[in-house]
Amino acid sequence: MSKENTGPGNDGPNKPLSENSTSEPTANMHDDDTSQNTVSSQDRPVYMEGPTTSGTGGNEPPHTGQPWGNGPSDGAPSHGQPGDISYFGRWQDVLKLCCWNTLWTILTLGIFRFWAKTRMRRYIWSNIVIDGDALEYTGRGLELFLGFVIVILILVPVILALNFIGSMLPAHLMMLPMIFTYIAVAFLFFVATYRATRYRYNRTFWRGIRARLSGSAFKYALIGFGTSIVTLLSLGLLAPLGFIATTRYQTDNTWIGDTQARFNGTFGAAFKRWLKSWAILVLVVGSVLALSAVASGPSMIWLPITAGVIAYFGVAFVFLNYNVWLFRYQADCTEMGSIRFSSNLQTSQYIKIILRFLGLSLLLLIVAGLLMLVFGGFAAFSAFNPGNAGNPQQIAAVFIPIVIVMLLIGPLLSIVGFTFMIHSMLAADISSMGYQGQITDLHANAEAQNIPRTGEGLAEAFDLGGI
């Protein structure tokens, strides 16, 4: 069986190697050249860029076993069925890849994050199967890194200049540059979101057909920023306006080859659904505030606290339920030529994922707490033991494990969060999708497109996270 070199230094396209090739880990972050030609996925083998047992990369073909969420694999190969949108990624692969990426990110003081994100996208894209063929992601970590550097070189002088101007202004005007900065950051957030989406689309292929996102990031930001102000002024009542407006603009500018997507959702339908959720939110928040006002004295302090906890979970469920409906509505209202999409995503799927994540996070914190308690006991004993006075080596040997446990809590929680919540929710979203129509109507781009050589710099500067 051919093996793939997916060590941290290789985020180039999937390239099968010879039988004698190895995939040993390396700290090299060199990018192989990525061809921009639209080559059919049937002309070359595609291999999963997941980690092996050593965590260095995949050596098995993708899509073995059942699609995500359909139970354990029986070992029989499956490549999806015509009309299916399936996801074959496994949490075990994602967990190993997350651990490996986190290790190299720590060792390189954060620089490897761009290559880590590229490797994760390669794995996820290669396990999304549409009509029996997987997607292909051709982005490069070096492109993300260069985009980040360029944006930082632009933003840092601007921020320093604004701070200098603010220090030179009279006292009653010193807040103006800060207010301007906050407004600019809010506006640039939408610019970064659109440009990051455009980069991912431009680096996505299916059967040799490139996806792309046209339109203007500046216009998208005007729509998003303007509707956000309207939402704020309406106390959240008109929140669906922003979603419908930005989704329509982005979808209507989405192309798969020479076929343009369309979004026919309406504000009225989304607002009707949101109005019920908004009314519940107002009722819950109002009830908590009323209980807080009538509760007097220390003996009644439990009442607003209990109500607040119940309200928190109630509000979270309302938001979750609405967003699941919104995802289904977006899928149902999206079309591409003769193709119509749909989704059967359920709120219960998200609830199970969140409960599993919370349980694993709690278990991790309990283990970390027990370790710190044990090491803390040894530290206290060593500190107050007269025999250890003047013996800093022995005391340090006890305190160092405590520091290591504290430093590892953050990265471990991040790994658990991505593997068991973000990735699981993404898998549930993809697996819930379906379509009707002739997907063979999609054709390759009629003409070459101008592909940017750097990507997502603004998004990386804002640390938007995600995939």
N, C-alpha and C positions, 0 to 999 in steps of 0.2 A: 504494500500500500504506500502511496506517495505521502510524503510528510511536508508540512509547511513550516517555514521559519517565521515564527511570530514572537520572537524575543522583543524586548522593549525597543530595540533599535530598528525594527522593521515594521512600519505602518503603511508600507506601500501596498499595491494590489495583491490579491491572493496569488501566490506563485508556487505551484507544485515543484518539489525538489526531487532529487533522485533518492533511491533507497538508502544510499550511504550518507545522505545529508543528516545533519543534526539540528536541533533547535535549542541549543544551550543558551541560558540567559546571558545578556551582555548589557552593559551600561551605555553603549553607543546609541545615539539618537539620530543617526543619519537616516534620511529619507531616500528611498529608491524613487527614481523618476516614474511619474504616473502618466500613462498615455491618455490623451484626451479623445482618442478615436472611439467611436461607438461600435464596439465589437460585440457580437451576439454572445449571450451567455452559453449558448449551446456549442460554441466553437472552442470552449476551453473548460476544463474542470473547475469547479468552485469548491473550496474547502472551508470548513468552519474555523474562524479565527478565535476559537475558545481556548482556554488553557488546558494543558495536559495535567497529569498528576503532579508534575513538577512545577506547574504554574507558569510555564514559559510560552505555551501556545498550543493550538489545536493540531491534532493529527488524525482526526476522524472526519469523514464527510458529513456535511450538515444534514439536518432533517431526518435523523435516524430515530425511529420510534414514533410515538403519538404526538399530535400537536399539543401545545401548552394547555393545561387545564383538563385534559382528557384522561388522566390517570397515568400510571407508570408505563414505561416503554416495554414492549414485548420482544424487542430486538429486531422486529421486522422493519425493513426500510420503508419509509413513507415519504412522498414528495408532494403531498397536498393533492386535492382533486380539482378538476375544472370548475370554476365558479367560487372556489374557496379563497379566503384570505387567512392564512394560518401562521402561527408563530411556534417555532420549534426550539427556542432557547430554553436552557435549563438553569435553575437557580444555582446548581452545583458549579457549573462552568462560570457563571457570573461572579459567584463568591470567590473562586480561585483567581479570576482575572482582576477583581477588585483588590484582593490582598496583594497581588503582584504589583499592580499599578500604584497602590498606596505606598508600598515599600520603596519603589523607585522614586516616587514623588517626594517622600521624606528625605531619601538619600541625596537627591538633587536640589533640595531646598525649594521645592515647588515647581521647578522648571519642567519636569517631566509631565506635568498635568496635561499639557497640550497633546503629547503623544499618547498619554493614557486615555484621554477622551476619544482620540482617533481609533485606538485599538478596540475600545468598547463599542463604538459605533460600527466598526467593521463586523464585530461579532453579531450585534443586534440586527443590522441590515441583512447579513447573510442568512439569518434564520427567519426572515419574513418572506413567506412563500405565497405568491399570487399566481393562480392558475398553473401551479406546478413548477414555477421558476422563482428563484430567490432574487431579492434586491442586491445591488452591489454599491458599496460606498467607496469612492476613490479619493476622499479628502486626505490631507497629509498633516501630520503634527507640525511640521515646519511652517506651513501656511498659517496655522492658528498662532504660532509663536511670533512670527513676523508681524501679523496683524495686531497682536497685543502690543508689541514693542512700538509700532508706529503710532498707535493711539495714545500710549503713555507719553511718548515724546511730544505729542500735541497737547494733551490735557494738563500735564504737570505745569508747563509754563503759564497756561491760561489761569489755572487755579492760583498759582503764586502771584500772578499779576492782579487778580481780583482781590486777594488778601492785602496786597500792597496798597491798592487804591482805597480799600476800606480803612486802612490805618491812617490814610491821609485826609479822610473826610471828617467833617465836624461830628461831634458825638451823636447828634440826633439823626445823622445820615449814615452812620457806620454799618447799620444793618442792611442797607440797600444791596451791596455786593453779595451778601450771604443769601438774601431772598432771591436775587437773580440767579445765584448758583443752584439753589434748590429747584427753581423753575426750569433752568436749563437741564439739570440732571433728569428731572421727570420727563421732559420732552425727549432727551437723548435716549432714555430707556426704551421708548417705542422705536426710535431709529435703530438702536442696537438689536432689538428683537426682530425687526423685519430683515435687516442685513444678515443676521445669523441664520434666519430661515432661508434666505436666498442662497447663502453659501451651501447649506445642507442639501437643498434641492439641486443645485448645479453639480453637486458631487454624487448624485444618486442616479443609478442606471437600473433598468429592468429590461431584459432581453435586448440589451444594447441601445435602448431608448433612454435618452437623458430627460430628467425632469428639470424644470426651470421656473423661476419666479420673476416676472416682469414687474412693471410698476415702479413707483417712487417711494423710497423709505421716508422721505421728508413728508410726502402727502399722507402716508400711513400714520406718521407721528402726529400730524395735524388732526387727523380723525380721532386717533386714540387719546391724545391730550385734551382735545376739545370735549369729547364725550365724557372723559373722566371728570372734568370740571362740572359738567351738567349733572353727572351722578352725585358728585359731592354736594352741590347746591340743592339737589332734590332729596338729600339724606338717604341715598341709595335706592330710591323708588324707581329711578330710570336707569338702573344698572344694565338691563338688557340692551339698551340703545348702543352702548359701547361695544358689546359683544357682536351684535348683528352688523354694525357698521364696519368694524375691523375685519370680521370674518368674511363679509362679502367682498371687501376690497382685496384681501389676500387670496381668497379662493378664485375670484374672477381674474386674477393675474397669475394663476397657477397653470402651467402647461406640462403635459406629458407628451414629449415629441411635438407633433404639430396639432395636438388636440387640447383645447382650452377647457378648463373646469368652470363650473357655474354654481353659485349658491343662491337658492331661491327662498331662503328663510325670511320671515317677516318679523318686524318688531312686535306686532300685535300678538302673535302666537307666543312668543317668548315672554312678553310682558304679562299676559294672562296667567301663565304658569308662575312667573316670578312674584306676581301680586299676592298670591296665597302664601308663598314663603316669606315675603316681606312683612305681611300682616302678622304672621306667627312670630317673627323676630321682634317686631315692635311690641307685641303682647308680652313676650318673655322678658325682654329688657325692661319694659315698664313695670312688670310685676316685681322683678328683683329690686328696682329702685324704690318701689312703694314699700316693700318689706324692710328695706334698709332704713327708710324714713321712720317707720312706725316702731321698729325695734329699738328699745331703750334699755340701757343698763347692761352690765356684763352678763347677766343671766340670759339675755335674749340675743347675744351675739351669734349664737349658733344658727339662728333662723336665717339671716341674710347670707351667711357663709354656705349653708346647705342649699339654699335657693340658688346661689351663684354657681355652685358646682353643677347642680341639675340643669341650670340654664345654659351653662357652657356646653355640656354634652348635647343638649337639645338644639342649640344653635348650630353646633358642628354637624349634627345629623341633617338639619334642614338644608344647610349649604351643600353637604355631600349629595343629598338626594336631588337637589336642583341641578347640580353640575353633572350628575350622571344623566339626568333627563336632557340637559343641554347638549351633551356629547351625542346622544342618540338623535336628537333633533338636527344637529349639524350634519351627521352622517346621512340622515334621511333626506335632507334638503340639498345635498351635493350631487351633482351630476357631471359627467365628462363625456361629451358626445352622446352616444346611445347607452352609456353605462350609468346605472343608478345604484347608489350605495345605500347601505342600511346597517344598523347595529342593534344587538339585543342585550347590551350591557345592563347589568342589574346592580342596584345599590348594595345588595347583600354581598356581592363579590368584593366590593371595596371594603365593607365592614369586616369581612373575614381577613382581608389582607392587613388592615390597620390593627386589628386585635392580635394577629400573629406578630406583627412588628413590635407592638407595645409589650407583648409577653416576652419576646426575645430580648428587647432592650432592658426590661426590668430584670430578667435573669442575668444579663451581662453586668448591670449595675450592682446586683446583689453579689455576684462573684468578685467584682472589683472591690466592693465594700468589705467583704470578708478578707480578701488579701491585704487590704490596707489595715484592717483591724489586727490581723496577725502580725504584719510587719510593724505596725504601730506599737503593739505590745512589746515586741522585741526592742524597738527603739526606746520606749520608756524605761524598760529594764536596763538597757545599756547606758542610758543617760544618767540614771540615778544609782547605778552600781558603782560603789567607790573604787572597785578594782579597775574600772574603765576610765577613771579620771586621767586625763592627759593622753588618752589613746584615741585620737581622732580617726585613725584608720578603721577601727572596729565599729565606731559609731557611724561612720560614713557608709560602711558596708551594710548597715541595717537601714539607713535612711535612703540610700540609692534605689532599692527596689520600690519603695513608696513613691518616689518621684517618677520612676519608670511606669508604674501602674497608672498614675495620674495623667501622664503624657499620652498613654495609649488609649485612654477612655474615649477621647474625642475621635481619633481615627477609626476605632472599632465601632463606635456608634454610627459613624458615617458609612462604613462598609455595610453594616446591618441595615441601615436606612435605605441605601441604594438597592441592595440585593433583594430585600424582603418587602420593600414598599414601592419605591419608584419603579424598579424593573418589573415587579409583579403587577402593578397597576398598568404599566405600558403593555405587558403581555395580555392582560385582560382586555384592554382597549382593542388591541389588534385582533385578538381571537374572536371578539364579538362582531367584527366587521364581515360584511358580505356584499355582493354586488349582483346585479342583473344586467344583461346586455352582452354584446359581442366585444370581448376585450381584444380580439384580433383586429379591431378597427383602429387600434392605436398604432401609429407609425413613427418612425424615427424622424428627428428634426430635419426639416427641409433644407436648412442652411446652418452653417457653423455659428456658434454663439460666442460672444466675448466672455470668457471665463476669468474672474479675478484671480490673481496669483496669491493673494492673502485673504484671510477670512476671519470673521467674528471678533476682530480686535476690540471693538467697542463693547460687545457682549462680554468678552473676557475681562475687560477693564471693570465692568460693573458686576462681574462675578455672578451672572444670571443663573449659573448652575444647570441642573438637568442634564440631558443627554446631548 
